[in-house]
Amino acid sequence: MILSPITGLYPILDAQCLEPLAGVSPTTIAQHMATLPISVVQLRCKGNGRQACEFMTRWMNALRRHCPKVKVILNDRLELALALDADGVHVGQEDLPIALCRRLLGPDRILGLSTHSLTEIRAAEAMQVHYVGFGPVFDTSTKSDTQPVQGLDALATVVQATHLPIVAIGGITQARIPSVLATGAAAVAMISDLWQDDWSRRLTVACSSWQQAKVKDKTLGDESPKPPLFFNQ
């Protein structure tokens, strides 16, 4: 068994959000990620089956080759996760049942679930998930079918109410990282604020912001970290 926590910056490589960077290869981005303290990424493509297969295959190949220590989670596409030997799957409330995902993935792959309320998190506690995403914390334009904005107070409440690691998501920018970390969230998922022309600087600054906020949080004491996650290698 090895220690592999879902923690820190959790970049989501979304096909639509990456369109402005069409001239930047997955290899270039993967190589830069390898220089940063990133432990997990998510691949997301809301296109048809062929588009999703091409997108995720291309990115999986680049990530495996250039930053092999990074865990790769596929959004929703369970069949592709199995075919590409991904490290796990993240699903929403209306996607495939958690029990089916766990049975097909086996006991060791990472399984994440989107939640939008304490009620949904309570239900997730009885499921075989490794972490839950919670949000949207702030207003976001990344998804058109988002739930109501939850806010930092709700995020802090659910973090304290569950043993599951919480990944904050929705409208998170570099400037908001310290306030998100202050709630006790295990990780921060970022999408549109990362994938712009100066993407390499944004990735670097986001990682640095999380680390600096974490150090500051430790100096203030009273830190109650979530228990680490363990996966088979």
C-alpha positions as CSV (number, residue, x, y, z in Angstrom):
1,M,0.0,0.0,0.0
2,I,1.2,3.5,-0.7
3,L,0.1,6.9,0.5
4,S,-1.7,8.8,-2.3
5,P,-3.8,11.7,-0.9
6,I,-6.2,13.7,-2.8
7,T,-4.8,17.1,-1.7
8,G,-3.7,20.5,-3.0
9,L,-4.4,21.7,-6.5
10,Y,-6.7,19.4,-8.5
11,P,-6.6,20.6,-12.1
12,I,-9.5,19.6,-14.3
13,L,-8.5,19.2,-18.0
14,D,-11.8,20.0,-19.6
15,A,-12.1,19.7,-23.4
16,Q,-14.1,22.8,-23.9
17,C,-12.0,25.0,-21.6
18,L,-8.9,23.8,-23.3
19,E,-10.1,24.9,-26.8
20,P,-8.4,28.3,-26.6
21,L,-5.1,26.4,-26.1
22,A,-5.4,24.3,-29.2
23,G,-1.9,25.2,-30.2
24,V,-0.4,23.9,-27.0
25,S,0.2,20.1,-27.0
26,P,-0.8,17.8,-24.1
27,T,2.9,16.9,-23.9
28,T,3.9,20.5,-23.1
29,I,1.3,20.8,-20.4
30,A,2.1,17.4,-18.9
31,Q,5.8,18.2,-18.8
32,H,5.1,21.4,-16.9
33,M,2.8,19.5,-14.5
34,A,5.7,17.1,-13.8
35,T,7.6,20.0,-12.3
36,L,4.8,21.0,-9.9
37,P,3.4,19.4,-6.7
38,I,0.3,18.0,-8.4
39,S,-0.9,14.6,-7.3
40,V,-4.1,14.2,-9.2
41,V,-5.8,15.5,-12.4
42,Q,-9.2,15.0,-13.9
43,L,-10.0,14.6,-17.6
44,R,-13.5,15.8,-18.6
45,C,-15.1,15.8,-22.0
46,K,-18.9,16.4,-22.5
47,G,-18.7,15.6,-26.2
48,N,-19.9,12.4,-27.9
49,G,-18.3,9.1,-27.4
50,R,-15.7,9.5,-30.2
51,Q,-14.7,12.9,-29.1
52,A,-14.3,11.8,-25.5
53,C,-12.3,8.8,-26.5
54,E,-9.9,10.8,-28.7
55,F,-9.5,13.5,-26.0
56,M,-8.9,11.3,-23.1
57,T,-6.7,8.9,-25.0
58,R,-4.5,11.8,-26.1
59,W,-4.2,13.2,-22.7
60,M,-3.8,9.9,-20.9
61,N,-0.8,9.1,-23.1
62,A,0.8,12.4,-22.4
63,L,0.2,12.3,-18.7
64,R,1.4,8.7,-18.3
65,R,4.6,9.4,-20.3
66,H,5.6,12.8,-18.8
67,C,4.2,12.8,-15.2
68,P,3.6,9.1,-14.4
69,K,3.2,9.8,-10.6
70,V,0.1,11.9,-11.1
71,K,-3.2,10.1,-10.6
72,V,-5.5,10.4,-13.6
73,I,-9.3,10.5,-12.9
74,L,-11.8,10.4,-15.7
75,N,-15.1,12.3,-15.4
76,D,-18.1,10.0,-15.8
77,R,-16.6,7.8,-18.6
78,L,-16.3,4.5,-16.7
79,E,-15.8,2.4,-19.8
80,L,-12.9,4.6,-21.0
81,A,-11.4,4.6,-17.5
82,L,-11.3,0.8,-17.7
83,A,-10.0,0.7,-21.3
84,L,-7.3,3.3,-20.6
85,D,-6.4,1.9,-17.2
86,A,-7.1,5.2,-15.5
87,D,-6.6,5.6,-11.7
88,G,-10.2,6.2,-11.1
89,V,-13.5,7.9,-12.0
90,H,-15.5,10.9,-10.8
91,V,-19.3,10.7,-11.2
92,G,-22.2,13.1,-10.5
93,Q,-25.5,12.5,-8.7
94,E,-27.3,11.6,-11.9
95,D,-24.5,9.4,-13.4
96,L,-23.8,5.7,-13.0
97,P,-24.6,4.2,-9.6
98,I,-21.7,4.2,-7.2
99,A,-22.2,0.5,-6.4
100,L,-21.9,-0.4,-10.1
101,C,-18.8,1.9,-10.5
102,R,-17.1,0.3,-7.5
103,R,-17.9,-3.2,-8.7
104,L,-16.5,-2.6,-12.2
105,L,-13.5,-0.5,-11.0
106,G,-12.5,-3.0,-8.3
107,P,-11.6,-2.1,-4.7
108,D,-8.4,0.0,-5.4
109,R,-9.2,2.6,-8.0
110,I,-10.2,6.0,-6.9
111,L,-13.9,6.9,-6.9
112,G,-15.2,10.4,-6.4
113,L,-18.7,11.7,-6.2
114,S,-20.1,15.3,-6.8
115,T,-22.3,16.6,-4.0
116,H,-24.2,19.8,-3.4
117,S,-25.5,19.4,0.2
118,L,-24.8,17.9,3.5
119,T,-27.6,15.4,2.8
120,E,-25.8,14.1,-0.3
121,I,-22.6,13.9,1.6
122,R,-24.2,11.9,4.4
123,A,-25.5,9.5,1.7
124,A,-22.0,9.3,0.2
125,E,-20.5,8.3,3.6
126,A,-22.4,4.9,3.2
127,M,-20.9,4.4,-0.3
128,Q,-17.5,3.2,-1.3
129,V,-16.1,6.6,-2.4
130,H,-12.7,8.0,-1.7
131,Y,-13.6,11.6,-1.7
132,V,-16.5,14.0,-2.6
133,G,-16.5,17.1,-4.7
134,F,-18.6,19.9,-3.1
135,G,-19.9,23.0,-4.8
136,P,-20.3,25.1,-6.6
137,V,-18.5,27.1,-3.9
138,F,-18.7,30.3,-6.1
139,D,-20.6,31.3,-9.2
140,T,-19.2,29.4,-12.2
141,S,-19.8,29.5,-16.0
142,T,-18.0,26.2,-16.6
143,K,-21.2,24.2,-16.5
144,S,-24.6,25.2,-17.6
145,D,-26.5,22.8,-15.3
146,T,-24.9,23.9,-12.0
147,Q,-26.6,23.7,-8.6
148,P,-27.1,26.9,-6.5
149,V,-23.9,28.5,-5.2
150,Q,-23.0,27.0,-1.8
151,G,-20.5,29.5,-0.5
152,L,-17.6,29.2,1.9
153,D,-19.8,28.8,5.1
154,A,-21.5,25.8,3.6
155,L,-18.1,24.4,2.6
156,A,-16.7,24.8,6.1
157,T,-19.8,23.2,7.5
158,V,-19.6,20.0,5.4
159,V,-15.8,19.7,5.9
160,Q,-16.4,19.5,9.7
161,A,-19.4,17.2,9.4
162,T,-17.8,14.3,7.5
163,H,-14.7,12.1,7.5
164,L,-14.6,12.1,3.7
165,P,-12.0,14.4,2.1
166,I,-13.7,17.3,0.4
167,V,-12.6,18.7,-2.9
168,A,-14.0,22.3,-3.3
169,I,-15.1,23.1,-6.9
170,G,-16.8,25.9,-8.7
171,G,-15.6,29.4,-9.5
172,I,-12.3,29.0,-7.7
173,T,-9.5,31.4,-8.7
174,Q,-6.0,31.8,-7.4
175,A,-7.1,34.7,-5.2
176,R,-9.8,32.5,-3.6
177,I,-7.5,29.6,-2.7
178,P,-6.5,30.9,0.8
179,S,-10.2,31.3,1.8
180,V,-11.0,27.8,0.5
181,L,-8.1,26.2,2.4
182,A,-9.2,28.0,5.5
183,T,-12.4,25.9,5.5
184,G,-10.4,22.7,5.9
185,A,-11.0,21.4,2.3
186,A,-8.6,18.7,1.3
187,A,-8.2,20.0,-2.3
188,V,-9.3,22.7,-4.7
189,A,-10.5,21.9,-8.2
190,M,-9.7,24.5,-10.8
191,I,-10.8,24.7,-14.4
192,S,-11.4,27.9,-16.3
193,D,-9.0,30.1,-14.2
194,L,-6.1,27.8,-15.2
195,W,-6.6,27.3,-19.0
196,Q,-5.8,30.7,-20.4
197,D,-2.9,32.0,-22.6
198,D,-0.6,32.2,-19.6
199,W,-1.6,28.7,-18.4
200,S,1.9,27.7,-17.2
201,R,2.2,30.7,-14.9
202,R,-1.4,30.1,-13.6
203,L,-0.6,26.5,-12.8
204,T,2.6,27.4,-11.0
205,V,1.0,30.3,-9.1
206,A,-2.0,28.2,-8.1
207,C,0.2,25.5,-6.7
208,S,2.4,28.1,-4.9
209,S,-0.7,29.8,-3.5
210,W,-2.0,26.5,-2.0
211,Q,1.4,25.7,-0.5
212,Q,1.8,29.2,1.0
213,A,-1.7,29.1,2.4
214,K,-1.1,25.7,3.9
215,V,2.1,26.8,5.6
216,K,0.3,29.9,7.0
217,D,-2.5,27.7,8.2
218,K,-0.1,25.4,10.0
219,T,1.6,28.3,11.7
220,L,-1.8,29.3,13.1
221,G,-2.2,25.9,14.6
222,D,-5.5,24.0,15.3
223,E,-5.2,22.2,12.0
224,S,-7.3,19.1,11.7
225,P,-6.3,17.3,8.5
226,K,-8.4,14.7,6.9
227,P,-7.2,11.1,7.2
228,P,-4.9,10.1,4.3
229,L,-6.2,7.9,1.5
230,F,-4.5,4.7,0.6
231,F,-4.5,2.9,-2.7
232,N,-2.7,-0.1,-4.1
233,Q,0.1,0.7,-6.6
